[in-house]
Amino acid sequence: MNKIKVALAGQPNCGKSTIFNMVSGIDQHIANYPGVTVDKKVGFFKYNKQKIEMVDLPGTYSFSSYSLEERVAKEFIINENPDVIVNVVDASNIKRNLYLTFQLLEIGMPVIVVLNMMDVAKRRGMDIDSQKISKMLGCPVIEASGAKGIGGEKIMKTIVETANAKSYYEEFKINYEELEPHINIIENTIQDTTSSLNKRWMAIKVLEGDTTIISHLKQEYHDIETLAKEQEDKFHSIYDKDSVSFLATFRYDSADIIYHKSVKENNKGKETLTDKADKIILNRFLALPILFAIMFLVYELSIVYGYKLTDYTWPLLAAFKNFVIDLMPKAYFTEVPLITDFAIWMVNSANALANYIPIFFILFALIAIMEDVGYMPRMAFILDRIFKKFGLHGQSTLPLVLGGAMVGGCAVPGVMATKGIADDRARMATILTVPYMNCLAKVPFYTLLLGAFFKPDMALMMFFISTVTVFIALIVAKILTSSVLKTRETAPFVMELPPYHVPTFKGVIIRAFQRVWVYIYKVITIVLAVAIILFAMLQFPGLSEDAEAKYNLQATKALEKFNAKAQKSTYYELVDTKDEIAELLNYYDGYKAKRMATTSKDGALAIDNKYKQINESYFKFIKPRSDKEARKINRILRKLSKDRNRILRNMKNEKVENSLLGMAGKSIEPLTQYAGFDWKINVAFLSSFAARESAVATLGSLYENNKADNTRAEEAMAQNSGYTPLHAAAIIIFMILTPPCIATMIVVKMQTHSYKWMLFAIFFPVTLGVIISSTLFTLGTAYELTGVEAMTYFYFIVVFIALALGLYPDKTINWRGGLKIPSKAKGQYNVYSKSLKGGK
């Protein structure tokens, strides 16, 4: 048969990713579902010469349309029509997980249930009869432990067997008793639909008010919404029950029946390891200190130690730059071909960002570990206690984490994730505060400034940066929810904490690689596209005639000085023309650049041999040794190289300063000068609105020493910018407070359905950023503060304000009804398939 398409579904924290990694291996592809920012992971593998494509659906508790993840998962199954659905179930928490299982079975497609984490269930003294569960559900049930690599072979075998025996699949059905007549009426109405989806399942989803299915059916049945409301009203008038909550209750009770018939708890009532750990980790006094300690450890390992790894990766990037320069036309003293200038600009832009890949890999690996262990949902639980004092919600945690509360997120999916927040006031506040988080694109900018001005205090500064954003978000949320958002409705937060799990090395590494690849892809596409635009804006109108004449005169004088001194050497005949001098100069600068990029003795020897072969006569001037005449040429050659680099740097600065982008940066200098910003920093911030990483790429190129130098961007900025650590602190604070990229602003508009809120999300942070960074720089200058001291004062002032506002009582709570949890329904409910003939 053709390739088997498999959909992998499961609730969050069920170990779905572990099963996915175990089965698909490293042959994975990560992208986005069309039109949304939810990750789409696809794995490919073979079993018995049968090709299999597995799509890892977003984790979801149910199959409704209330969250983006649920909608994406359901639309994939509806539109892609997979051959098999593999439902991963947490074996240690079967009762909760079966709620989704029932909804998947009702779709009418072949389903395989994988009881994952069987080792955890056994450690808890649970005896699970998987054969009995298989009989009651009417589908294959496989025991597995993804963390230990157990069950992969059986899963693959069952996938192939189930796909090949698709026509023999038995329909699953829950008898919903009182609701059955109303389901039948809708099912009979849509019997003639051309849709291949299961009619009964669609009828149930219509009664649940599922917008995706209703839209799907509306093309053929225009009155389907009216019919659904009629049946819902009839059911409510007869039984005084809501059909949605009735269906939910039925499924929970059905799960309870299966659980008690197939699971025996030997250690019931005994305290588990998770319970013991949570007594400490979730302790009301220890939870926050532990959270802060974990965050500091993450930054110490990723930022500090990750930065040390760049000592080994930078020579590779420098070698790549030298390789590109070697391919380009050579400069004729101060006349650099445009194509060469463009190539160096692009390589500098890419290298400034690629240099931080080791940092991101460690950071993403640590975040993956926390996700797998089960600490991330606990973070939501811990922070909910704080969030509710500021008008936010426990459900705000995921958007803030996605946005970069743990550093390394993205504001676009962070804002998109707010769709699932039931609390309207908290949802709006979260949308407007997610942009304050430290998204992945901001990290290179921070790392650049920390590497340039705060090397001894990198971990402390990164801790300040990452945690102060949360306090700033809380302050802004409190202000908004106490003023412009105070009339919006609120709702309570309910969540379930998963048990702790041991992460798998393979799963952590794969996810870290996937996220790093997304970063690299962004650099290759968006950032380099912005770099091209910026390069064009920096070329026009170019140097004036007077400026060109001035620099030509400087170049002529430098050459004349060299010529006058070279005439006194016996080697003068080798450098007695301008062409020969230009060739020698390029030879010297090229050799110097390659030696700077080489750290080993063997590498240095190889470069020496290579340049000897290129021109042995010139090599005497590079390493004159005991040759006095060659040493004379070496001295004046070094002076000429310095003069040329100085002229090139001054030409570049004047050209950039008078360019279109330079003029834009200068036009806002009157506003930003109080924060210590010059036009170059303004240019970097302007470029960052297209893509945050562009700020680093721009600064890396603007502060580059010269055309053949392999100095890092942070070193070049420290040497050439004229900034102090206090300047850097003000720049960092402005970046913390400014709005994110254009893409995020578009998503803000989509989620709020308002251009006004989008404009507010742009101009409010910019105004705040200018005021605060200017105040800090002015006071820091007056009191002669260092950058670390200024940042420390700023940090504790923000924390104090946040704590003060947290103590201020919130009088605007407006609950939209009480907490609604399905109660136990009366009577017993049947879960059956055709093979069980209605048996319980």
C-alpha positions in Angstrom: 0.0 0.0 0.0 1.0 3.7 -0.1 2.6 5.6 2.7 0.6 5.3 6.0 -0.3 8.6 7.6 -0.5 8.5 11.3 -1.8 11.2 13.7 -0.2 11.1 17.2 -2.6 12.6 19.8 -2.6 12.9 23.5 -3.1 15.2 26.5 -0.3 17.4 27.7 2.3 15.7 29.8 1.4 12.2 28.7 4.8 11.5 27.2 3.6 11.9 23.6 6.9 13.6 22.5 8.9 10.7 24.0 6.9 8.2 22.0 7.2 10.3 18.9 11.0 10.6 19.3 11.3 6.8 20.1 9.4 5.8 17.0 10.5 8.4 14.4 14.1 8.7 15.5 16.0 11.7 14.2 14.2 11.8 10.8 11.9 14.6 11.8 10.7 17.9 10.3 9.4 20.8 12.3 7.4 23.6 10.8 4.1 25.4 11.5 0.5 24.4 10.7 -0.8 26.6 7.8 -1.9 30.0 9.1 -1.0 29.5 12.7 2.2 29.5 14.8 1.6 26.1 16.5 4.5 23.7 15.9 3.9 20.9 13.4 6.3 18.0 14.0 6.4 15.3 11.4 8.5 12.1 11.7 9.3 9.5 9.0 10.2 5.9 9.4 9.9 2.5 7.8 8.7 -0.8 9.2 8.7 -4.0 7.1 9.4 -1.9 4.0 6.3 0.1 4.7 6.7 3.9 4.7 5.1 5.7 7.6 4.6 9.4 8.2 3.7 10.4 11.7 2.4 13.8 12.6 2.6 14.8 16.3 -0.5 16.8 17.0 -0.5 19.5 19.7 -1.2 18.3 23.2 -4.9 18.9 24.1 -7.2 17.8 26.9 -10.2 17.5 24.7 -11.3 17.6 21.1 -13.4 20.8 21.2 -12.5 24.1 19.5 -11.9 26.2 22.6 -8.2 26.5 22.2 -5.9 27.0 19.2 -4.2 23.6 19.8 -7.6 21.8 19.9 -8.7 23.5 16.7 -5.4 22.7 14.9 -5.5 19.0 16.0 -9.1 18.5 14.9 -8.7 20.3 11.6 -5.7 18.2 10.7 -7.7 15.0 11.3 -10.7 16.4 9.4 -8.7 17.7 6.4 -5.8 15.2 6.2 -7.9 12.0 7.0 -5.1 10.0 8.6 -5.1 6.2 8.2 -4.5 5.6 12.0 -4.8 7.7 15.1 -2.3 6.8 17.9 -3.6 8.0 21.2 -0.9 8.2 23.9 -2.3 7.8 27.4 -0.5 8.4 30.7 -0.8 5.0 32.3 -0.4 6.5 35.7 -3.4 8.8 35.1 -5.7 6.7 32.9 -9.0 8.2 34.2 -8.2 11.7 33.1 -6.7 10.7 29.8 -9.6 8.6 28.7 -11.7 11.7 28.3 -9.8 12.5 25.1 -9.7 8.8 24.1 -13.5 8.6 23.9 -13.6 11.7 21.6 -11.0 10.2 19.3 -12.7 6.9 19.1 -16.0 8.6 18.2 -14.5 10.1 15.1 -14.8 6.7 13.5 -11.1 6.3 12.4 -8.9 3.5 13.5 -7.4 4.2 16.9 -4.5 2.6 18.7 -4.2 3.4 22.4 -0.7 3.5 23.8 -0.5 3.2 27.6 2.8 5.1 28.1 4.8 5.4 31.3 3.8 1.9 32.4 7.0 1.9 34.5 5.7 4.9 36.5 2.3 3.2 37.0 4.0 0.0 38.3 6.2 2.0 40.7 2.9 3.4 42.1 1.6 -0.1 42.6 -1.0 0.0 39.8 -1.9 -3.3 38.1 -3.4 -2.4 34.7 -5.3 -5.0 32.6 -4.6 -3.6 29.1 -6.5 -6.5 27.5 -9.7 -5.6 29.4 -9.3 -2.0 28.4 -8.9 -3.1 24.7 -12.1 -5.1 24.9 -14.1 -2.3 26.4 -12.8 0.3 23.9 -12.8 -2.1 20.9 -9.3 -1.1 19.8 -5.7 -2.2 20.2 -4.1 -1.2 23.5 -0.3 -1.3 23.8 1.8 -1.0 26.9 4.9 1.1 26.5 7.5 3.2 28.3 8.9 5.8 25.9 11.6 6.9 28.4 13.0 3.4 28.5 12.5 2.7 24.8 9.9 0.0 25.5 7.0 -0.7 23.1 8.3 1.0 19.9 8.4 -2.2 17.9 4.9 -3.2 18.9 3.5 0.3 18.1 5.0 0.2 14.6 3.7 -3.4 14.0 0.2 -2.5 15.2 0.1 0.7 13.1 0.8 -1.3 9.9 -1.6 -4.1 10.8 -4.4 -1.6 11.8 -3.9 0.5 8.6 -4.0 -2.6 6.4 -7.2 -3.9 8.2 -8.9 -0.5 8.1 -12.1 -1.9 6.5 -12.6 -4.3 9.4 -12.5 -1.5 12.0 -15.4 -1.7 14.5 -17.3 1.5 15.3 -17.0 2.7 18.9 -20.1 4.1 20.5 -21.1 5.5 23.9 -24.7 5.3 24.8 -25.6 8.8 25.9 -29.1 7.7 27.0 -31.3 10.8 27.5 -29.4 12.7 24.8 -29.6 9.8 22.2 -33.0 11.0 20.6 -31.5 14.4 19.9 -28.3 13.0 18.6 -30.3 10.7 16.2 -32.4 13.6 14.9 -29.3 15.6 13.9 -27.6 12.4 12.6 -30.6 11.6 10.4 -30.7 15.1 9.1 -27.1 14.9 7.9 -27.2 11.4 6.5 -26.9 12.6 2.9 -23.8 14.7 3.5 -20.9 14.2 1.2 -18.5 14.4 4.1 -16.5 11.2 4.8 -16.6 11.9 8.5 -18.6 9.8 10.9 -22.2 11.1 11.0 -22.8 10.2 14.7 -19.6 12.0 15.7 -20.5 15.1 13.7 -24.0 15.1 15.3 -22.5 15.0 18.8 -20.1 17.8 17.9 -23.0 19.9 16.6 -24.8 19.5 19.9 -21.6 20.6 21.7 -21.6 23.8 19.6 -18.4 22.9 17.8 -17.7 25.7 15.4 -15.3 23.8 13.2 -17.9 21.0 12.5 -20.8 23.4 12.2 -18.9 25.4 9.6 -18.0 22.1 7.9 -21.6 21.1 7.6 -23.0 24.6 6.9 -21.9 24.3 3.3 -24.6 21.6 2.8 -27.0 22.3 5.6 -27.6 26.0 6.1 -30.0 25.6 9.0 -27.7 23.2 11.0 -27.1 25.9 13.7 -30.8 26.5 14.1 -31.5 22.7 14.4 -28.7 22.3 17.0 -30.2 25.1 19.1 -33.7 23.6 18.8 -32.4 20.2 20.1 -30.3 21.8 22.8 -33.4 23.8 24.0 -35.6 20.7 24.0 -33.1 18.6 25.9 -32.7 21.4 28.4 -36.5 21.9 28.9 -37.1 18.1 29.5 -34.1 17.3 31.7 -33.0 20.8 32.9 -29.5 19.9 31.8 -26.9 21.6 29.5 -25.9 19.2 26.7 -22.3 20.2 26.8 -21.8 19.6 30.5 -24.0 16.4 30.2 -21.7 15.0 27.5 -18.7 15.9 29.6 -20.2 14.2 32.7 -21.0 11.1 30.8 -17.4 10.8 29.5 -15.9 11.3 32.9 -18.3 8.7 34.4 -17.5 6.3 31.5 -13.8 6.7 32.2 -14.4 6.0 35.8 -16.2 2.7 34.9 -13.3 1.6 32.7 -10.7 2.6 35.3 -12.4 0.6 38.2 -12.9 -2.5 36.0 -9.3 -2.6 34.6 -7.0 -1.0 37.2 -6.1 -2.2 40.7 -4.3 0.3 43.0 -2.2 -1.6 45.5 -0.7 1.6 47.1 -3.9 3.6 47.2 -3.6 6.4 49.8 0.2 6.1 50.0 2.3 9.2 49.4 4.1 9.1 46.0 7.5 10.5 45.2 5.7 13.3 43.3 3.7 14.1 46.5 6.8 14.3 48.6 8.7 16.4 46.1 5.7 18.8 45.7 5.6 19.4 49.5 9.0 21.2 49.0 8.7 22.5 45.4 5.2 23.9 45.9 5.7 25.0 49.5 4.2 28.4 49.9 7.5 29.8 51.4 10.0 27.8 49.3 8.3 27.8 45.9 9.4 31.2 44.7 13.0 30.9 46.0 13.3 27.5 44.3 11.8 29.0 41.1 14.3 31.9 41.2 17.2 29.5 41.9 16.3 27.3 39.0 16.1 30.3 36.6 19.5 31.6 37.8 21.0 28.2 37.2 19.5 28.1 33.7 21.1 31.4 32.9 24.5 30.5 34.5 24.7 27.2 32.5 23.3 28.6 29.2 24.5 32.2 29.0 27.8 32.1 31.0 29.1 28.6 30.1 27.4 28.7 26.7 29.3 32.0 25.9 32.6 30.2 26.8 31.8 27.7 24.1 31.7 30.5 21.5 35.5 30.7 22.0 35.6 27.4 20.0 32.8 28.2 17.5 34.0 31.8 16.6 37.1 30.6 14.7 34.9 28.6 12.5 32.7 31.6 11.7 35.8 33.7 11.1 37.2 31.1 8.7 33.8 31.2 6.8 34.1 35.0 6.6 37.7 34.7 5.2 36.5 32.1 2.7 33.9 34.5 1.4 36.3 37.4 1.3 38.8 35.3 -0.7 36.1 34.7 -3.4 35.3 38.4 -3.7 37.1 41.1 -5.9 40.0 42.6 -3.9 40.1 46.2 -2.7 42.3 48.7 -4.4 43.7 50.4 -1.3 40.6 52.4 -0.2 38.5 51.6 -3.2 36.4 48.6 -2.1 34.1 47.0 -4.8 30.4 47.2 -3.9 30.0 43.4 -4.2 32.8 42.9 -1.7 31.3 45.4 0.7 27.9 43.7 0.4 29.3 40.2 0.9 31.2 41.3 4.1 28.0 43.1 5.4 25.9 39.9 4.9 28.5 37.6 6.5 28.9 40.0 9.4 25.2 40.0 9.9 24.9 36.2 9.9 28.0 35.7 12.0 26.9 38.1 14.7 23.9 35.8 15.2 25.3 32.4 14.5 27.9 33.0 17.2 25.2 32.5 19.8 24.0 29.0 18.7 25.9 27.2 21.5 24.0 29.4 24.0 20.7 28.6 22.5 21.3 24.9 22.3 22.1 24.7 26.0 19.1 27.0 26.9 16.6 25.0 24.8 18.0 21.7 26.2 17.4 23.0 29.8 13.9 24.2 29.0 13.1 20.7 27.4 14.3 19.0 30.6 12.0 21.2 32.7 9.1 20.4 30.4 9.8 16.7 30.5 10.4 16.6 34.3 7.0 18.3 34.8 8.2 21.6 36.3 6.7 23.9 33.7 3.1 23.3 34.8 4.2 23.7 38.4 5.6 27.1 37.4 2.1 28.0 36.2 0.7 26.8 39.5 3.3 28.8 41.6 2.9 32.0 39.5 -0.9 31.8 39.6 -0.8 32.9 43.2 1.0 36.0 42.1 -0.7 36.6 38.8 -4.2 36.8 40.2 -3.1 39.8 42.4 -2.3 41.6 39.2 -5.4 40.8 37.2 -3.7 37.9 35.3 -4.6 34.2 35.4 -2.8 30.9 35.8 -3.5 30.4 32.1 -1.4 33.5 31.4 1.7 31.4 32.3 1.8 29.5 29.1 1.6 32.6 26.8 4.2 34.3 29.0 6.5 31.3 28.9 6.1 30.9 25.2 6.8 34.6 24.9 10.1 34.2 26.8 9.5 34.3 30.5 12.2 31.7 30.7 14.1 33.4 27.9 14.1 32.0 24.4 10.5 32.1 23.4 8.6 34.1 20.8 6.0 36.7 21.3 3.9 35.5 18.2 2.9 32.1 19.6 2.8 33.7 23.1 0.1 36.1 21.9 -1.7 33.4 19.9 -1.8 31.1 23.0 -4.0 33.7 24.8 -6.9 32.5 22.8 -7.5 29.6 25.3 -7.8 32.0 28.3 -11.4 31.9 29.5 -10.9 35.0 31.6 -11.5 37.9 29.1 -9.8 40.6 31.3 -6.8 38.4 31.9 -6.7 37.5 28.2 -6.5 41.1 27.1 -3.9 41.9 29.9 -1.8 38.9 28.8 -1.9 39.9 25.1 -0.5 43.3 26.1 2.1 42.0 28.5 3.5 39.1 26.5 5.6 41.5 24.3 7.6 42.5 27.4 9.0 39.0 27.7 12.5 38.1 26.5 11.8 36.5 23.2 14.5 34.4 21.5 15.2 37.3 19.1 16.2 39.6 22.0 18.8 37.2 23.5 21.5 37.8 21.0 21.2 41.6 21.6 21.5 41.1 25.3 24.4 38.7 24.9 26.2 41.2 22.6 25.9 44.0 25.2 26.8 41.7 28.1 29.8 40.3 26.2 31.0 43.9 25.4 30.4 45.6 28.8 29.5 43.1 31.5 31.7 40.0 31.0 32.4 39.4 34.8 28.8 39.9 35.7 27.0 38.2 32.8 25.0 35.7 34.9 23.8 38.4 37.3 22.9 40.8 34.6 21.0 38.1 32.6 19.2 37.1 35.8 18.2 40.8 36.2 17.1 41.1 32.6 15.1 37.9 32.5 13.2 38.3 35.9 12.6 42.0 35.7 10.6 41.6 32.6 8.1 39.5 34.6 7.8 42.2 37.2 7.3 44.8 34.5 4.6 42.7 32.9 2.9 42.4 36.3 3.0 46.2 36.9 1.6 46.9 33.4 -1.1 44.2 33.8 -2.1 45.7 37.2 -2.4 49.2 35.7 -4.4 48.0 32.7 -6.8 45.7 34.7 -7.4 48.5 37.2 -8.2 51.0 34.5 -9.0 50.4 30.9 -9.7 46.7 31.3 -11.5 46.8 34.7 -15.0 46.2 33.3 -14.1 43.0 31.4 -15.3 39.7 32.7 -13.1 37.3 34.7 -13.1 33.5 35.3 -11.3 31.1 37.7 -8.2 29.0 36.9 -8.3 25.2 37.2 -5.4 22.9 36.3 -4.0 19.5 37.1 -0.3 18.9 37.9 1.3 15.9 36.1 3.6 13.5 38.0 7.3 14.1 37.8 9.1 12.1 35.0 12.8 11.4 34.2 13.6 13.1 30.8 15.2 11.1 28.0 18.5 12.2 26.6 17.3 11.6 23.1 14.1 13.6 23.5 16.0 16.6 25.0 18.6 16.6 22.3 16.1 16.3 19.5 13.9 19.2 20.8 17.0 21.4 21.4 18.1 20.7 17.8 14.7 21.5 16.4 14.4 24.8 18.2 17.9 25.8 17.3 17.1 25.0 13.6 14.1 27.3 13.8 16.4 30.0 15.0 18.9 29.3 12.2 16.1 29.3 9.6 14.9 32.7 10.9 18.5 34.1 10.5 18.8 32.7 7.0 15.4 34.1 5.9 14.0 37.1 7.8 17.2 38.6 9.2 19.2 38.4 6.1 16.3 39.8 4.1 16.3 42.8 6.5 20.1 43.0 6.2 19.8 43.4 2.4 17.3 46.2 2.8 19.4 47.9 5.4 22.5 47.7 3.2 20.7 49.4 0.4 19.5 52.2 2.7 23.0 52.6 4.0 24.5 53.1 0.5 22.4 56.1 -0.5 23.1 58.9 -1.1 26.7 57.9 -0.5 29.8 60.1 0.1 29.7 63.7 -1.2 32.3 64.9 -3.7 34.1 66.8 -1.0 34.2 63.8 1.3 35.6 61.6 -1.5 38.3 64.2 -2.3 39.2 64.4 1.4 39.6 60.6 1.8 41.5 60.3 -1.5 43.9 62.9 -0.3 44.4 61.0 3.0 45.0 57.8 1.0 47.5 59.6 -1.3 49.5 60.9 1.7 49.6 57.5 3.3 50.9 56.0 0.1 53.5 58.7 -0.3 54.8 58.2 3.2 55.1 54.4 2.5 56.8 55.1 -0.8 59.3 57.5 0.7 60.4 55.0 3.4 60.3 52.0 1.1 62.8 53.7 -1.3 65.5 53.3 1.3 65.1 49.5 1.2 66.8 47.1 -1.1 63.4 45.5 -1.7 61.9 48.7 -3.2 61.6 47.2 -6.7 58.9 44.8 -5.3 56.7 47.7 -4.1 57.5 50.6 -6.4 54.1 50.9 -8.0 50.6 51.6 -6.5 49.3 48.2 -7.9 52.1 46.3 -6.1 51.5 48.2 -2.8 47.7 47.4 -3.0 48.5 43.7 -3.8 51.0 43.5 -0.8 48.5 45.2 1.5 45.7 42.8 0.6 48.2 39.9 1.0 49.2 41.2 4.5 45.6 41.8 5.7 44.4 38.5 4.4 47.3 36.7 6.2 46.6 38.5 9.4 42.9 37.7 9.3 43.4 34.0 8.8 46.0 33.8 11.6 43.6 35.5 14.0 41.0 32.9 13.1 43.5 30.0 13.9 44.3 28.8 17.4 46.4 25.7 16.7 50.1 25.5 15.8 49.3 23.1 12.9 46.7 25.5 11.5 49.2 28.5 11.8 51.9 26.4 10.0 49.4 25.5 7.2 48.6 29.2 6.7 52.3 30.1 6.5 52.9 27.4 3.9 49.9 28.5 1.9 51.0 32.2 1.8 54.6 31.2 0.9 53.2 29.4 -2.1 51.1 32.4 -3.1 54.0 34.8 -3.0 57.3 33.9 -1.3 58.8 37.3 -1.8 55.9 39.0 0.0 56.1 36.5 2.8 59.5 37.9 3.7 57.7 41.1 4.7 55.2 39.2 6.8 57.8 37.3 8.8 61.1 39.1 8.2 63.0 37.2 10.9 66.7 38.2 10.7 66.4 40.2 7.4 66.8 43.8 8.4 65.7 45.2 5.0 62.5 43.1 5.2 61.9 44.3 8.7 61.9 47.9 7.4 59.1 47.0 4.9 57.3 45.1 7.7 57.2 48.2 9.9 56.0 50.6 7.2 53.5 48.0 5.9 51.9 47.7 9.4 51.6 51.5 9.5 50.1 51.6 6.1 47.6 48.9 7.0 46.5 50.9 10.1 46.2 54.0 8.0 44.0 52.3 5.4 41.8 50.7 8.1 41.4 54.1 9.7 40.5 55.8 6.4 38.0 53.0 5.5 36.4 53.2 9.0 36.0 56.9 8.8 34.6 56.6 5.2 32.2 54.0 6.3 31.0 56.0 9.4 30.5 59.2 7.3 28.7 57.2 4.6 26.4 55.5 7.1 25.8 58.7 9.1 24.6 60.5 6.0 22.6 57.6 4.6 18.9 57.2 4.5 18.9 55.0 7.6 21.5 57.3 9.3 19.3 60.3 8.7 16.3 58.4 10.2 18.4 57.6 13.3 19.6 61.1 13.6 16.1 62.5 13.3 15.1 60.9 16.7 18.4 61.7 18.4 16.8 64.8 20.1 14.4 62.3 21.8 16.9 59.6 22.7 20.0 61.7 23.6 18.8 61.8 27.2 19.1 58.0 27.4 22.6 58.3 25.9 21.7 56.9 22.5 23.4 58.1 19.4 22.1 57.6 15.8 23.8 54.2 15.5 21.8 52.7 18.3 18.7 54.4 16.9 19.4 52.7 13.6 19.7 49.3 15.3 16.4 49.8 17.1 14.6 50.9 13.9 15.9 47.8 12.1 14.8 45.6 15.0 11.1 46.3 14.4 11.3 44.1 11.3 13.1 41.4 13.2 14.7 41.7 16.7 17.9 39.8 15.6 18.5 42.6 13.0 19.6 44.9 15.9 22.6 42.6 16.5 23.3 42.2 12.8 23.2 45.9 12.3 25.5 46.7 15.3 27.9 43.9 14.3 28.4 45.5 10.9 28.3 49.2 12.0 31.0 48.7 14.7 33.2 46.3 12.6 36.8 47.4 13.0 37.8 47.0 9.3 37.3 44.9 6.3 39.7 42.0 7.1 39.5 42.0 10.9 37.9 39.0 12.6 37.1 40.8 15.8 33.8 39.6 17.4 30.8 42.0 17.3 30.9 42.5 21.1 34.6 43.3 21.0 34.2 45.7 18.1 31.4 47.5 19.9 33.4 47.8 23.1 36.3 49.2 21.3 34.6 51.5 18.7 31.3 52.6 20.1 32.5 55.0 22.8 29.8 53.6 25.2 30.3 52.9 28.9 28.5 50.1 30.9 26.0 52.8 32.0 25.1 53.4 28.3 24.7 49.7 27.9 22.4 49.4 30.9 20.2 52.2 29.4 20.2 50.4 26.0 19.2 47.1 27.6 16.3 48.7 29.6 15.0 50.3 26.4 15.1 46.9 24.6 13.3 45.3 27.5 10.5 47.8 27.3 10.1 48.3 23.6 7.5 46.4 21.6 8.5 43.4 19.6 8.6 42.8 15.9 6.0 43.7 13.3 4.7 40.1 13.1 3.8 40.2 16.8 1.9 43.5 16.4 -0.1 41.9 13.6 -1.0 39.0 15.9 -2.0 41.5 18.6 -4.4 43.0 16.1 -5.8 39.6 15.2 -6.3 38.6 18.9 -7.8 41.9 20.0 -9.7 42.6 16.7 -8.7 46.2 17.2 -6.2 48.6 15.5 -6.5 50.8 18.6 -5.1 48.1 20.8 -2.4 47.3 18.3 -1.3 51.0 18.2 -1.4 51.1 22.0 0.8 48.0 22.1 3.4 49.9 20.0 3.4 53.4 21.4 2.9 52.7 25.1 6.0 50.6 25.6 8.1 53.0 23.4 7.1 56.0 25.5 7.7 54.0 28.7 11.1 52.9 27.4 12.3 56.4 26.5 11.2 57.8 29.8 12.7 55.1 32.0 16.0 54.6 30.1 16.5 58.4 30.0 15.8 58.7 33.8 18.2 55.9 34.6 21.0 57.3 32.4 20.6 60.9 33.7 20.6 59.8 37.3 23.3 57.3 36.7 25.5 59.9 35.2 24.8 62.4 38.0 25.6 59.9 40.7 28.5 58.3 38.7 26.9 54.8 38.8 28.4 51.8 37.1 26.3 49.8 34.7 25.7 47.0 37.2 24.8 49.5 40.0 22.3 51.2 37.7 20.8 47.9 36.7 20.6 46.8 40.4 18.8 50.0 41.4 16.4 49.7 38.5 15.7 46.0 39.3 14.9 46.6 43.0 12.8 49.7 42.3 10.7 47.7 39.8 10.4 44.8 42.3 9.3 47.2 45.0 6.6 48.8 42.8 5.3 45.4 41.7 5.1 44.2 45.4 3.3 47.4 46.4 0.8 47.0 43.6 0.3 43.4 44.4 -0.8 44.3 47.9 -3.3 46.8 46.5 -6.7 45.1 46.7 -8.4 44.3 43.4 -12.1 45.5 43.6 -12.9 44.9 39.9 -13.5 41.1 40.0 -16.5 40.2 37.9 -16.9 36.4 37.8 -18.7 35.1 34.7 -20.6 32.5 36.7 -19.1 30.1 39.2 -16.6 27.3 38.6 -18.5 24.6 36.7 -17.3 21.1 37.2 -19.5 18.2 35.9 -21.2 16.5 38.8 -21.8 12.7 39.0 -24.7 11.8 36.8 -27.4 9.5 38.2 -27.5 5.9 37.0 -24.9 3.9 35.1 -23.7 4.6 31.6 -22.6 2.1 29.0 -19.3 2.2 27.2 -19.4 -0.4 24.4 -18.4 -1.4 20.9 -20.0 -3.9 18.6 -17.8 -6.6 19.9 -19.1 -6.0 23.5 -22.7 -5.9 22.3 -23.5 -3.1 24.8 -21.8 -4.7 27.7 -20.5 -2.5 30.5 
